Amino acid sequence: MLIAPSLLSCDFSKFADEIIRVDRAGADIMHLDVMDGHFVPNLTFGAPVIKKLRKATDKPFDVHLMISEPHRYIGDFAAAGADIISFHTECDSDIDETLRLIEESGVKPALAIKPGTAPEVVLPYLDRLYMVLVMTVEPGFGGQSFMPDMMPKVEFLKREIAKRGLSTLIEVDGGIAKDTIATAAKAGVDICVAGTAVFGAPDAKTAIDELKALCE
């Protein structure tokens, strides 16, 4: 299991230092939530901030675009240093075109689905995806409770990935903690995004080690 701390839960006044801290604590991936205040009712940060943060770590930047028109900004986020870009099937951009832009930028493409979206919407694009992000809370705010009823989506997608002989990864985001991560692991999740469970813990390394141990 790979752990991707959600920087949404960090202390923004010490953004780069927080990245360095969780990097040293054993984080595998840095998860960066970009929100536009339109697609979701929250506003975070954009490509210029991510570009400045890029020098803080060599770990992959997993940029989750919770924005209405992601196709307009793919070039900006690729240039800022994103390694993975995920965008929502529910957005206003054309999915094929947006995936093409990500592919042409040399970044790994991913699709995200909200809790109310059926996993079947991903299937036409699955062969092109590095990752599928299954939201286990409603996107927009951190600190929400994990939705275990999203695990059948993970299991469905894992079966389809195996059937096609693909290496596509499954990531979940929302409510991941010591009492929920084993459920995600059992369903076949490859990457868990953890915000409060890491940044709210007294010691980030202990928190990450415990989360990984609970998946074994």
C-alpha positions in Angstrom: 0.0 0.0 0.0 1.3 3.5 -0.9 0.4 6.4 1.3 -0.2 9.8 -0.2 -0.6 12.5 2.4 -3.2 15.0 1.4 -1.6 18.4 1.6 -5.1 19.9 2.0 -4.7 19.0 5.7 -1.3 20.6 6.2 -0.4 23.9 7.7 -0.4 26.2 4.6 1.7 28.8 6.4 4.5 26.2 6.3 3.6 24.5 3.1 7.1 23.5 1.8 8.2 22.5 5.3 5.2 20.3 5.7 6.0 18.5 2.4 9.6 18.0 3.6 8.3 16.7 6.9 6.0 14.0 5.5 8.6 13.1 2.8 11.1 12.3 5.6 8.3 10.5 7.5 7.9 8.0 4.7 5.2 9.4 2.4 5.2 7.7 -1.0 3.3 10.4 -3.0 2.3 14.0 -2.4 -1.5 14.5 -3.0 -2.4 18.0 -4.0 -6.1 19.0 -4.2 -6.9 21.8 -6.6 -10.3 23.3 -6.1 -11.9 26.1 -8.0 -14.8 27.1 -5.8 -17.2 26.1 -8.6 -16.9 22.4 -9.2 -16.7 22.0 -5.4 -17.6 24.6 -2.8 -14.0 25.3 -1.7 -11.0 27.1 -3.1 -7.4 26.0 -2.6 -4.4 26.7 -4.7 -3.3 26.5 -8.3 -0.3 25.8 -10.6 1.9 28.7 -9.5 1.9 27.4 -5.9 2.6 23.8 -7.0 5.5 25.0 -9.1 7.1 26.7 -6.1 6.6 23.6 -4.0 8.0 21.2 -6.5 11.6 21.8 -5.3 10.7 20.7 -1.8 10.7 16.9 -2.7 11.5 14.4 -5.3 8.4 12.3 -4.5 5.7 12.2 -7.1 3.1 15.0 -7.2 -0.4 13.6 -7.5 -2.5 16.6 -8.6 -6.2 16.1 -8.1 -8.2 18.6 -10.2 -11.6 19.3 -8.6 -12.3 22.0 -11.2 -15.0 22.5 -13.8 -12.8 22.9 -16.9 -9.6 20.9 -16.4 -8.7 20.9 -20.0 -7.9 24.6 -19.8 -5.2 24.1 -17.2 -3.4 20.8 -18.1 -0.4 22.6 -19.6 -0.1 24.8 -16.5 -0.1 21.9 -14.1 2.2 19.8 -16.2 4.7 22.7 -16.4 4.4 23.2 -12.6 5.7 19.6 -12.0 2.7 17.3 -11.7 3.6 13.7 -12.2 0.0 12.4 -12.1 -3.1 14.5 -13.0 -6.5 13.3 -12.1 -9.7 15.0 -13.2 -13.4 14.2 -12.7 -15.6 12.4 -15.1 -18.3 14.8 -13.9 -16.5 17.9 -15.1 -17.5 20.1 -18.0 -14.4 19.2 -20.2 -14.4 16.6 -22.9 -12.8 13.5 -21.3 -11.1 12.2 -24.4 -9.6 15.6 -25.2 -8.5 16.2 -21.6 -6.8 12.8 -21.4 -5.0 13.5 -24.7 -3.7 16.8 -23.3 -2.4 15.0 -20.2 -0.8 12.2 -22.3 0.9 14.7 -24.7 2.3 16.6 -21.7 4.1 13.5 -20.5 2.1 13.3 -17.3 0.4 10.2 -16.0 -3.4 10.4 -16.6 -6.0 9.5 -14.0 -9.8 9.8 -13.8 -11.7 10.5 -10.5 -15.3 9.6 -9.7 -17.5 11.1 -7.0 -19.5 8.8 -4.6 -22.6 9.1 -6.6 -21.0 8.2 -9.9 -21.0 4.6 -11.2 -17.6 3.1 -11.9 -18.8 2.0 -15.4 -18.2 5.5 -16.7 -14.4 4.9 -16.4 -14.4 1.8 -18.5 -14.2 3.4 -22.0 -11.0 5.1 -20.9 -9.5 2.4 -18.6 -6.8 1.3 -21.0 -5.4 4.9 -21.1 -5.3 5.4 -17.4 -2.4 5.2 -15.0 -4.8 5.4 -12.1 -8.5 5.7 -11.1 -9.4 7.8 -8.0 -12.5 6.6 -6.2 -13.7 9.3 -3.8 -14.7 7.8 -0.5 -16.2 11.2 0.7 -17.9 14.0 -1.2 -15.1 16.1 -2.7 -14.5 19.6 -1.4 -13.4 19.4 2.2 -11.1 17.4 4.4 -12.0 15.6 7.6 -15.1 13.8 6.4 -16.1 10.2 7.3 -15.0 7.3 5.1 -17.8 5.7 3.0 -17.2 1.9 3.1 -20.0 1.4 0.5 -17.6 2.7 -2.1 -15.5 -0.5 -1.9 -17.6 -2.4 -4.4 -16.6 0.2 -7.0 -12.9 -0.6 -6.2 -13.6 -4.3 -6.4 -15.4 -3.9 -9.7 -12.6 -1.8 -11.2 -9.9 -4.2 -10.0 -11.7 -7.1 -11.7 -11.9 -5.2 -14.9 -8.2 -4.2 -14.7 -7.2 -7.8 -14.2 -9.5 -9.0 -17.0 -7.8 -6.6 -19.4 -4.3 -7.4 -18.2 -3.7 -3.7 -17.2 -1.5 -2.3 -14.5 -3.9 0.6 -13.7 -3.8 1.6 -10.0 -6.7 2.4 -7.7 -6.5 5.2 -5.3 -9.1 6.2 -2.7 -9.4 9.6 -1.0 -11.5 10.6 2.0 -11.7 9.4 5.6 -8.7 7.1 5.5 -7.5 6.5 9.0 -6.4 3.6 11.3 -9.9 2.2 11.6 -10.7 2.3 7.8 -7.5 1.6 5.9 -7.7 -2.1 6.3 -11.1 -2.1 4.6 -9.6 -0.2 1.6 -6.6 -2.6 1.5 -8.9 -5.7 1.5 -10.9 -4.3 -1.5 -7.6 -4.0 -3.4 -6.8 -0.3 -3.2 -3.2 0.5 -4.2 -2.9 4.1 -3.0 -4.6 5.7 0.1 -4.8 9.4 0.4 -4.6 10.3 4.1 -5.0 13.9 5.4 -6.0 14.3 9.0 -4.6 10.8 9.8 -1.1 12.0 9.0 -1.1 15.8 9.6 -3.3 15.6 12.7 -1.1 12.9 14.3 1.6 13.8 16.9 4.2 12.1 14.8 3.8 11.8 11.0 6.3 8.9 10.6 4.5 6.8 13.3 1.2 7.6 11.6 2.4 6.5 8.2 4.1 3.4 9.5 0.9 2.4 11.4 -1.3 2.9 8.4 1.0 0.7 6.2 1.2 -2.0 8.9 -2.6 -2.2 9.1 -2.7 -3.1 5.4 -0.4 -6.1 5.8 
